[in-house]
Amino acid sequence: MARIPDEVDVATRLIDALADRELLLVLDNCEHLVDAAAHLAQILLERVPGLRILATSREPLAVAGEVLHPVDALADDDSVRLFAERGAAVAPGFTVTAALRPAVLEICRRLDGQPLALELAAARLRTLTPDEIRRRLDDRFRLLTTGPRTAQPRHQTLRAVVDWSWDLLDDQERALARRLSVFAGGATEEAALRVGGLGEATLDVLTALVEKSLLVAVPGDPSRYRMLETIREYAAQRLDEAGERPAVEAAHTALVVELVETAEPRLRRTDQLEWVARLRAETDDVAAVLRRAVAAGDAATAQRLVAASAWFWLIRGLFTEATDRLTEAGALDGPVPPPARALCTAYRAMAAAGDGDFTAASALLADAERFVTGLPADWHPVLLLMGPVAAGFGHGDPVPLERLVADPHADAWARAFALFTRAQMAENEGDLDRQRADMRAAHEMFAALGDRWGLGMTLSSLGDLESVAGEHDAGIRAFDEAIALAVELGNDDDLPQFRAERARLLVRRGEIAAGRAALRRIVALPGLHPEQIGVLRGYLADAARRAGDLDDARTELALAQAQGHPGPGALQRRALQAAFGSAIARAAGDRAASAELLTEAVAAATESRDGPVTAAVAEMAAAHVLADDPATAAALLGVGAAQRGASDLDDPEVRATITAVRAALGQAAADAAVAHARGLARSDGVALLQDYARGAGSGSATAVSASATSRA
């Protein structure tokens, strides 16, 4: 019998055969013989100068001179194309239509763009639709079992593919891999150390798992180690088989709760961006822990998590996320630490007030105050603020807010927010001097604290103030800074508003084309709420009307009105949309329709009790009545100035109305009429506007100026 050559004989024979040749040697699927393949490659490369080796493996050979070329997942378009091609091979005529693309794209993404998994999924098109495949991917190992009979056994089912890789791991690697399956968004080295239970060996094992393609290293500061979804599901099954899930999930929960509670106070300080970035990186894991807590009825964990996360959601404009999670956690029974319960309840009161449900807000606020009993007065700034802010907005009592602003020992952020709130109240009362002073003071305090959210909100308000004063350049600068801060913070909800107000300012200073183009870009952004779209479409309608494009103005206004939403600001939106419609009708020469829409605008504006909106409607009413009754127009201009605190000198149409009234009545008489109406009590000014609306709706312009005199 011939002797089987040993390794040296094989290497010698290969060297002899290849010594004088230049060629490429392919070593395919080396992972199951990686040590032997590496040893052979090293010998050959040292002895055969013209040789190049291409090795495919789930881990590097780790020989001198090796250059790694990771094979990434397929991009979305390539994944869809592969799925379509393999689908057509098993189901002739199959194509990825526009209707099917969302389901196919989800399949491709959930299978991590892995070609073999996509081919196995496409094979199911013989009997299932893409949507049916998509829905069954939660049980992917039972679903993806139809590989070619001629393929190697490890390529015939998805489980066999992963089994092959898993069996190549040592015990420590398997232990860490299955424990990391509890992380929904990947883990840092520190997190793996806390949850994995391997101590000082953690980094070496993480590195080994990356090299063996069981983890993907995502560069960052710090780096994260992420599992492909298929690997994660497989490892989760192995975690259950090992009986380790309760202990590992408990460690994961403790880690995540500790993170959000550590981050929460820092979201109002100079290192805000660092902690926002950390929380954004952990978004998937916060959601996963919260889902587990809710499913288990664990009220304490759920409310601690939501209480510590709510401000993060709010400053990024994730109001729906915050409201839904607060409601979900608040519905759970069971013992909850008083600080978490109080804070969750206070945030729920804020959400109810924002939705206009002041009855529910008052009840929740009373509950929160009960839960606060026994806690330090300054335990949390939101708890410190909830009483004064509610008193100011809900009952018109400024005293608690004044006390907080004046207290030098109170939390600095709470005082800054109190000033911001007092400025908002002053805006609604038409006290521009107080609004400007408080807003600037709040801006300085937020700047000193390093809170970009507070800076953005105050800058937006200051931009509005500059705009009303006709200081266009200063207004643009303020909005630009607010926009930059929102981008930096990732505040995707307030950002469209800041950009829209800047675009509107462009329209008002005569750059109508630029303003319309900016508004169109904003309204095309994904993820806008219906109320945001309604506001933006209304602004577009007004800009089109100012440009003389009445057809487009009507189209945009119809689109705005189609976004009917009963939530916060509904009355204000309805008032402005009716006023925009009135101006469009007036421009088209339809005075009857213009008057009818003004009546609707006045009713909505006065019901909203929003000073600036009521002012805008009064000024549009002045423009409407100007030609027939300049004295009434003067009185309405005065009502508008009183409601806002000043005439809207930013608006060229308001300036034109003022000029026309002066031309018709004489400057002295016109200014006196405006001043007289402006000097009325605010409630009398609103009544005067309502008198006008009733007269306009009946087809006659009532003597509003006489009515103003009778109220003096």
NUFI-181027 format. One record per residue (C-alpha): y, x, z. Coordinates in pm, whole numbers, padded with zeros to 5 digits, always signed. Each point is the difference from the previous one (the first is absolute). Layout:
YXZ...
This chain:
+00000+00000+00000+00341+00131-00090+00221+00102+00290+00308-00224+00063+00303+00225-00030+00210+00033+00315+00380-00037+00015+00065+00363-00081-00221-00019-00306+00182-00315-00120+00343+00154+00054-00108+00323-00172-00136-00184-00301+00320-00209-00026+00215+00311+00020-00206+00171-00267+00025-00304-00226+00375-00052+00048+00129+00353+00051+00170+00054-00336+00098-00357-00076+00314-00209+00056-00093-00353+00093+00053-00295+00233-00283-00086+00241+00004-00357+00138-00158-00063+00342-00006-00377+00047-00035-00188+00333-00013+00305+00226+00058-00176+00332-00368-00031+00095-00058+00375-00068+00349+00124+00069-00095+00319+00186-00251+00110-00264+00236-00091-00284+00283+00195+00164-00220+00306+00051-00120-00004-00361+00351-00052-00135+00132+00294+00201-00275+00233-00129+00048-00102-00361+00381+00023+00008-00016+00351+00146-00246+00128-00263+00093-00195-00318+00366+00070-00096+00013-00257-00282-00136-00289+00205+00193-00303+00118-00164-00266+00218+00088-00369+00015-00161-00157+00306+00013-00368+00092-00053-00077+00365+00124-00218+00283+00105+00318+00182+00123+00344-00109-00241+00288-00053+00244+00220+00194-00059+00315-00206+00263+00262-00083+00220-00097-00292-00086-00370+00017+00276-00234-00121-00035-00362+00107+00077-00290-00234-00034-00320+00205-00105-00301-00206+00233-00276+00113-00062-00372-00018+00088-00167-00327+00352-00136-00029+00040-00378-00014+00027-00025-00378-00296+00234-00056-00207-00192+00257+00074-00331-00170-00083+00146-00340-00336+00137+00124-00084-00334+00163+00089-00182-00323-00211+00235-00213-00306-00019+00224+00049-00374+00041+00003-00053-00377-00323+00202-00023-00187-00238+00233+00188-00323-00084+00096+00009-00369+00346-00140-00059+00126+00080+00349+00365+00110+00006+00249+00045+00280+00253-00272-00074+00332-00039+00180-00160-00269+00214-00295+00224+00096+00198+00320+00054+00101-00066+00367-00363-00048+00104-00119+00299-00205+00278+00219+00140-00095-00096+00356-00365+00087-00075+00105+00339-00136+00221+00078+00298-00251-00113+00262-00263+00216-00168+00245+00291+00022+00002+00060-00376-00349+00153+00020-00170-00012-00343-00357-00060+00116+00105-00281+00236+00203-00159-00280-00296+00017-00238-00225-00162+00261+00260-00274+00053+00043-00056-00374-00376-00043-00034+00032-00314+00216+00206-00166-00277-00330-00120-00145-00003-00272+00265+00331+00010+00193+00368-00034-00087+00244+00274+00103+00136-00228+00271-00351-00059+00138-00061+00376+00001+00333+00055+00177-00086-00251+00272-00342+00160+00062+00124+00356+00044-00004-00038+00378-00378+00033-00042+00018+00261-00275-00326+00177+00085-00201-00317-00070+00211-00080-00305-00001+00331-00185-00371+00058-00058-00044-00025-00377+00021+00353-00138-00192+00112-00311-00377+00036+00048+00013+00339-00172+00259+00139+00242-00099+00221+00290-00092-00213+00305+00316+00105+00186+00211-00142-00285-00168-00340-00024+00167-00168+00299+00322+00059+00191-00190+00042+00326-00222+00267-00153+00307+00192-00113+00144+00005+00351-00340+00056+00165-00030+00318-00210+00327+00137+00136-00062-00119+00356-00339+00168+00020+00162+00335-00082+00214-00015+00318-00095+00158+00330-00001-00198+00328+00360+00079+00098+00127-00088-00346-00182-00334+00006+00130-00076+00351+00365+00063-00090-00029-00180-00334-00139-00320+00152+00258+00004+00282+00289+00049-00243-00103-00325-00171+00201-00193+00262+00322+00141-00149+00137-00232-00267+00265+00238-00131-00148+00341+00066+00032+00225+00303+00199+00306+00096-00180+00295+00158+00134-00108+00339-00130-00355-00048-00340+00131-00115-00011+00220+00309+00075-00298+00228-00248-00241-00159-00265+00228-00152-00123+00155+00322-00072+00345-00147+00261+00201+00189+00088+00343-00142-00242-00044-00289+00207-00285-00146+00208+00199-00251-00303+00189-00135-00195-00324-00043+00298-00171-00168+00020+00293-00241-00371-00022-00073+00024-00374-00069+00289+00059-00240-00197+00272-00178-00298-00235-00029+00220-00279-00143-00057-00236+00291+00369+00021+00094+00316+00042-00206+00266+00227+00148+00347-00149-00055+00269+00268+00042+00282-00085+00238+00151+00083+00333-00250-00046+00147-00275-00013-00260-00225-00306-00001-00369-00031-00070-00087-00316-00188-00331-00153-00104-00055-00169-00330-00067-00367+00068-00363+00017-00108-00068+00297+00230+00182-00175+00283-00213-00312-00031-00318+00208-00010+00107+00207+00303+00089-00322+00187-00357-00122-00047-00128+00330+00136+00236-00038+00298-00162-00336+00079-00349+00148-00038+00093+00274+00249+00121-00263+00252+00333+00181+00034+00242-00266-00125+00123-00141+00337+00088+00342+00142+00155+00133-00321+00207-00314-00059+00123+00013+00361+00116+00360-00052+00165-00096-00330+00179-00296+00163+00129+00213+00288+00129+00259-00247+00188-00254-00214+00152-00191+00293+00114+00327+00155+00165+00101-00328+00199-00320-00052+00109-00016+00363+00114+00363-00013+00186-00059-00326+00177-00324+00095+00298+00132+00201+00048+00285-00249+00066-00251-00280+00352-00038+00141+00081+00369+00032+00071+00314-00203-00366+00072-00079-00036-00352-00144-00105+00116-00348-00278+00223+00135-00151-00290+00194+00048-00252-00278-00193+00238-00226-00279+00033+00256-00028-00374+00043+00002-00057-00376-00289+00247-00030-00191-00198+00264+00078-00348-00140-00358-00069-00108-00142+00107+00334+00250-00207+00200-00105-00301-00210-00368+00080+00048+00031+00028+00379+00201-00322+00014-00263-00184-00206-00272+00122+00234+00196-00106+00308+00073-00347-00138-00361-00048-00109-00117+00101+00350+00261-00218+00175+00142+00313+00164+00348-00131+00084+00106+00310+00193-00065+00242-00288+00141-00236-00263+00326-00063+00186+00047+00363+00100-00045+00099-00364+00234-00269-00136+00264+00055+00269+00013+00369-00090-00011-00058-00377+00244-00290-00037+00316+00209-00016-00157+00228-00261-00075-00307-00213+00347-00146+00052+00203+00310-00088-00202+00032-00320+00069-00362-00090-00363-00109+00045+00101-00331+00160-00300-00199-00121-00236+00269+00129+00175-00002+00338+00008-00378+00030-00364-00046-00101-00128+00269+00234+00211-00125+00293-00137-00351-00048-00356+00129-00034+00015+00214+00314+00191-00263+00197-00273-00259-00061-00261+00205+00189-00090-00088+00358-00070+00254+00268+00179+00245+00225+00279+00204-00162+00220+00268+00162+00334-00171+00086+00216+00244-00203-00199-00066-00319-00007-00376+00056+00375-00012+00070+00086+00206-00307-00229-00197-00233+00149-00325+00127+00355+00128-00046-00075+00100-00359-00155-00342-00063+00321-00159+00132+00200+00215-00244-00227-00106-00288+00034-00370+00090+00380+00032+00016-00002+00176-00336-00192-00296-00145+00259-00238+00143-00239-00148+00260+00229+00034+00300-00205-00238+00215-00305+00226-00027+00221+00308+00039+00145-00132+00328-00345-00079+00140-00136+00342-00096+00307+00171+00143-00054-00178+00331-00363+00118-00002+00109+00357-00073+00248-00005+00287-00281-00116+00230-00225+00285-00113+00284+00250+00052+00017-00087+00371-00090+00308+00199+00064+00245-00284+00294+00244+00012+00309-00157-00158+00020+00272-00264-00375+00024-00069+00055-00069-00370+00326-00048-00193-00125-00311-00181-00070-00165+00337+00345+00109+00118+00156-00157-00310-00191-00325-00024+00202-00198+00257+00349+00110-00109-00072-00039-00373-00156-00343+00050+00296-00111+00211+00247+00117-00263-00166-00157-00301-00174-00293+00164+00261-00119+00248+00319+00171-00112+00025+00176+00336+00131+00354-00061+00006+00104+00368-00354+00152+00027+00057+00196-00320+00340+00120+00124-00158+00120+00324-00265+00197-00188+00256+00163-00231+00213+00099+00296-00284+00139+00214+00013+00381-00028-00340+00032+00169-00185-00231-00240-00231+00133-00269+00217+00154-00275-00196-00156-00284+00018-00345+00162+00379+00037+00033+00027+00102-00367-00204-00303-00103+00212-00222+00227+00314+00125-00176-00162-00066-00338-00088-00353+00116+00351-00063+00131+00137+00114-00336-00224-00252-00177+00126-00275+00227+00359+00107-00072-00073-00017-00373-00114-00359+00032+00312-00082+00201+00234+00155-00257+00117+00277+00236+00004+00291-00244+00184+00237+00231-00260-00044+00272-00282+00016-00253+00130+00324-00150+00061+00166+00339-00343-00095+00139-00183+00090-00320+00161+00344-00011-00078+00058+00369-00362-00106-00053-00019+00230-00304+00117+00296+00209-00254-00074+00273-00290-00042-00244+00105+00326-00166-00002+00182+00333-00347-00140+00075-00131+00084-00348-00115-00357-00075+00010-00037-00378-00082-00369+00015+00306-00073+00213+00212+00225-00220-00112-00181-00315+00071-00344+00141+00345+00095+00129+00091+00179-00323-00094-00306-00205+00230-00213+00215+00278+00258-00025-00047-00002-00378+00057-00377+00002+00315+00047+00209+00137+00261-00240-00083-00229-00289+00188-00298+00149+00299+00226+00054-00007+00101-00369-00100+00360+00084-00261+00022-00274-00066+00374+00010-00045+00001+00377-00233-00298-00031-00211+00175-00264-00027+00311+00218-00115-00207+00297-00266-00181-00205-00120+00327-00155-00051+00148+00346-00178-00314+00122-00228+00010-00306-00085+00366+00059-00087-00071+00364-00221-00295-00094-00186+00214-00256-00045+00276+00257-00132-00246+00258-00220-00193-00244+00185-00323+00079-00117-00190-00307+00138-00335+00112+00366+00085+00068+00018+00244-00294+00027-00272-00272+00275-00169+00203+00201+00322+00029-00039+00068-00372+00091-00359-00088+00322+00011+00204+00096+00324-00173-00069-00156-00340+00204-00305+00094+00289+00224+00096-00018+00159-00346+00025-00346-00157+00302-00086+00210+00187+00317-00082-00040-00070-00371-00312+00201-00084-00187-00318-00087-00249+00149-00248-00100+00275+00245-00031-00250+00284-00214-00239-00205-00228+00284-00110-00044+00113+00361-00078-00354+00116-00260-00040-00276-00172+00322+00111-00007-00120+00360-00137-00347-00075-00280+00161-00205-00124+00200+00302-00350-00096+00121-00057-00160+00337+00330-00188+00041-00003-00311+00219+00092-00336-00159+00323-00014+00200+00098+00348-00122-00067-00105-00359+00209-00314+00056+00295+00206+00123-00028+00254-00282-00030-00265-00271+00305-00174+00146+00196+00326-00021-00118+00043-00360+00116-00354-00082+00345+00073+00143+00022+00333-00185-00101-00162-00330+00262-00272+00048+00268+00262+00065-00109+00176-00321+00041-00328-00192-00375-00028-00065-00040-00362+00115-00346-00053-00150-00139+00296+00194+00189-00115+00308-00172-00341-00013-00339+00165-00056+00040+00234+00296+00125-00280+00225-00303-00213-00088-00226+00294+00087+00185+00044+00329-00042-00366+00091-00370+00014-00091-00046+00246+00289+00061-00274+00254-00103+00127+00342+00057-00186+00329+00021+00311+00213+00296+00194+00142+00316-00018-00212-00114-00303-00202+00326-00190+00059+00208+00305-00089-00194+00053-00323+00031-00367-00091+00375+00006+00064+00060+00308-00214-00227-00118-00280+00182-00335-00015+00335+00182+00002-00116+00230-00283-00113-00309-00191+00340-00162+00055+00176+00306-00142-00232+00001-00304+00070-00371-00064+00374+00057+00038-00013+00288-00249-00180-00233-00243+00273-00265+00044-00220-00248+00192+00226-00073+00295-00201-00300+00121-00315+00210+00035+00205+00279+00158+00140-00240+00262-00343-00146+00079-00149+00345+00053+00293+00101+00220-00070-00300+00221-00360+00123+00037+00118+00355+00069+00242-00112+00273-00265-00211+00172-00251+00287+00011+00260+00261+00101+00143-00201+00287-00347-00092+00126-00095+00369+00000+00300+00086+00224+00017+00331-00186+00363+00112-00009-00010+00232-00304-00202-00249-00209+00234-00285+00094+00293+00225-00097-00150+00076-00342-00055-00371-00068+00356-00084+00109+00142+00263-00238-00207-00136-00289+00124-00348+00086+00358+00133-00014-00063+00136-00350-00144-00337-00105+00296-00211+00122+00270+00248-00097+00101-00155-00333+00036-00352+00146+00125+00068+00352+00129+00351+00080+00103-00112+00352-00360-00094+00080-00112+00329-00156+00236+00184+00237-00143-00186+00301-00356+00078-00106+00089+00368-00040+00127-00012+00357-00325-00159+00120-00197+00273-00175+00212+00276+00153-00043-00152+00347-00378-00032-00032-00041+00359-00119+00293+00153+00183+00178+00096-00324+00020-00103-00363-00269+00163-00214+00226+00252-00172-00311+00163-00146-00042-00297-00233+00232+00004-00303-00041-00377-00031+00132-00055+00353+00291+00230-00076+00065-00197-00320-00003-00329+00194+00251+00138+00252+00226+00117-00284-00019-00339-00176+00076-00194+00320+00307+00216+00058+00111-00054-00357-00039-00378+00035+00157-00046+00346+00220+00304+00030-00111+00297+00205+00164-00105+00327-00133-00356-00010-00345+00111-00111-00031+00265+00271+00122-00250+00260-00260-00256-00110-00277+00258+00013+00115+00124+00342+00024-00355+00134-00361-00082-00091-00115+00340+00119+00158-00069+00338-00202-00316+00058-00283-00002+00251-00317+00107-00180-00156-00343+00051+00310-00164-00148-00019+00232-00298-00363-00102-00059+00101-00368+00031+00275+00058-00255-00251+00151-00242-00230-00299+00056+00293-00236-00071+00052+00178-00330-00370-00022-00085-00005-00375+00064+00300-00044-00227-00146+00226-00268-00327-00188+00010+00176-00333-00049+00189+00133-00298+00343+00035+00162+00172+00302+00149+00109-00107+00348+00318+00129+00154-00166+00274+00200+00331+00166+00073+00117-00321+00173-00329-00014+00189+00063+00355+00113+00341-00095+00129-00144-00290+00199-00250+00235+00167+00258+00259+00099
